[in-house]
Amino acid sequence: MASFHTKTFSSFDDWMTPKSAWENIDQFVPKDKKIWDCFFGDGVSGDDMRSLGWDVIHHEEDFFKHNHGDIIVSNPPYTIKKEVFTRLKELEKPFIMICPASMITTQYIRRLFSGCEQLQIIIPRRRIQFNKMNEPANGRCNFDCFYYCYKMNLPQSIVWLD
């Protein structure tokens, strides 16, 4: 896998996570653990997480060459999500990743997590409205996302947010 940095974003990968997406899952992120937001984007996400009281490591570096923190919480570049989830599974570390809802039906997710009782999903009440990097927010996201969770010990396999 080639290295991946913000500078190598595809035009499909420059959608940034709004603070509200992290607020949605605040109750599920342990405050006593180091959180690694492993995809830097525009850098705002780490600040948003810190404002919620999370102890966050957030640097612009190659996810495939580094390994930080106790739990990984991030919004990965969608064009390389197959590689990202393969690496996440190899790390065997708890994670919460925001990805399209349709990803649950892919063969690679089935292969990686089939029979795994530690994969859980948090379903937001409303569609997350991502922000295009370097552009004003327009609130026009046309797909739904889930929070894909691994080893997070959520109260149930599927958590529906209010």
C-alpha positions in Angstrom: 0.0 0.0 0.0 1.4 3.4 -1.0 1.6 6.0 1.8 -1.4 8.2 2.3 -1.4 11.8 3.4 -3.8 14.7 3.2 -1.8 16.0 0.2 -2.7 12.9 -1.8 -6.4 13.1 -1.2 -8.7 12.2 -4.1 -11.4 14.7 -4.9 -13.7 12.1 -3.3 -11.8 12.2 0.0 -11.8 15.8 0.9 -15.1 15.8 2.9 -14.4 16.8 6.5 -16.3 15.6 9.6 -18.5 18.1 11.4 -18.2 18.4 15.1 -21.8 17.1 15.4 -20.7 13.7 14.2 -18.3 13.4 17.1 -20.9 14.8 19.5 -23.2 11.9 18.4 -20.8 9.3 19.8 -19.4 11.2 22.7 -21.1 8.9 25.2 -19.3 5.8 23.7 -15.8 7.2 23.7 -13.9 6.4 26.9 -12.4 9.6 28.4 -9.6 7.7 30.1 -8.2 6.3 26.9 -5.8 7.8 24.3 -7.8 8.3 21.0 -5.9 8.3 17.7 -7.7 10.3 15.0 -5.5 8.8 12.3 -6.7 10.7 9.3 -5.8 14.4 9.5 -7.9 16.0 6.8 -8.0 19.7 7.4 -6.9 19.2 11.0 -10.1 20.5 12.6 -11.4 17.1 13.7 -8.7 16.6 16.4 -9.6 20.0 17.8 -13.3 19.2 17.8 -12.6 15.9 19.6 -10.4 17.6 22.2 -13.2 20.1 22.9 -15.4 17.1 23.9 -12.8 16.1 26.5 -11.1 13.3 24.5 -7.4 12.8 24.8 -6.5 12.9 21.1 -3.4 12.1 19.0 -3.9 13.8 15.7 -1.0 14.4 13.4 -0.6 14.5 9.6 1.2 11.2 9.1 0.8 8.0 7.2 -1.8 5.7 8.9 -0.2 2.6 7.3 3.2 3.3 8.9 2.2 4.4 12.4 0.2 3.1 15.4 -0.8 5.3 18.2 -3.3 5.4 21.1 -5.6 2.9 22.7 -8.6 3.5 20.4 -8.9 4.7 16.8 -11.7 7.1 16.1 -11.7 8.7 12.6 -13.4 9.3 9.3 -11.2 7.5 6.7 -10.7 8.4 3.1 -13.4 6.5 1.3 -11.4 5.7 -1.7 -9.0 3.5 0.4 -11.5 2.1 3.0 -10.8 -1.5 2.0 -7.1 -1.0 2.8 -8.0 1.0 5.9 -10.2 -1.7 7.4 -7.7 -4.4 6.5 -5.1 -2.5 8.5 -7.5 -1.8 11.4 -8.2 -5.6 11.6 -4.5 -6.3 11.7 -3.9 -3.8 14.5 -6.6 -5.5 16.6 -7.3 -2.3 18.4 -10.7 -0.9 19.3 -12.0 1.5 16.7 -15.0 3.7 15.6 -14.9 4.7 12.0 -17.4 6.7 10.0 -18.2 5.1 6.7 -21.0 4.8 4.2 -23.9 2.6 5.3 -23.6 0.5 2.1 -20.1 -0.7 3.2 -21.7 -3.3 5.5 -22.7 -5.3 2.3 -19.2 -5.4 0.8 -17.3 -8.6 0.4 -14.2 -7.3 2.1 -16.2 -6.4 5.3 -17.9 -9.7 5.2 -14.5 -11.5 4.8 -12.8 -9.4 7.5 -15.6 -9.5 10.2 -17.8 -12.5 9.4 -18.6 -14.4 12.6 -17.0 -11.6 14.6 -19.2 -10.6 17.5 -17.0 -7.6 18.2 -18.2 -5.6 15.2 -21.0 -3.3 16.1 -22.7 -0.4 14.4 -24.0 2.9 15.6 -26.7 4.4 13.4 -27.2 8.2 13.6 -30.6 9.6 13.7 -29.9 12.0 10.8 -27.6 12.0 7.8 -24.2 13.4 8.7 -23.5 16.6 6.7 -19.8 16.5 5.8 -18.0 19.7 4.9 -16.1 20.0 1.6 -12.5 21.0 2.4 -11.9 24.7 1.8 -15.5 25.4 1.0 -18.4 26.6 3.1 -20.7 23.9 4.5 -23.7 23.3 2.2 -25.6 20.5 4.0 -26.1 18.4 0.9 -24.6 15.0 1.7 -26.4 12.4 -0.5 -25.5 9.2 1.4 -26.0 7.8 4.8 -23.1 6.8 7.1 -22.8 4.4 10.1 -20.2 4.4 12.8 -18.5 1.0 12.4 -17.2 -0.1 15.8 -14.8 -2.9 16.8 -14.1 -4.1 20.3 -16.0 -1.0 21.8 -18.2 -3.1 24.0 -21.3 -1.2 23.1 -24.6 -2.2 25.0 -25.9 -4.0 21.8 -24.8 -5.0 18.3 -26.7 -2.2 16.7 -27.2 1.1 18.5 -29.8 3.5 17.2 -29.1 7.1 18.2 -31.9 9.4 19.4 
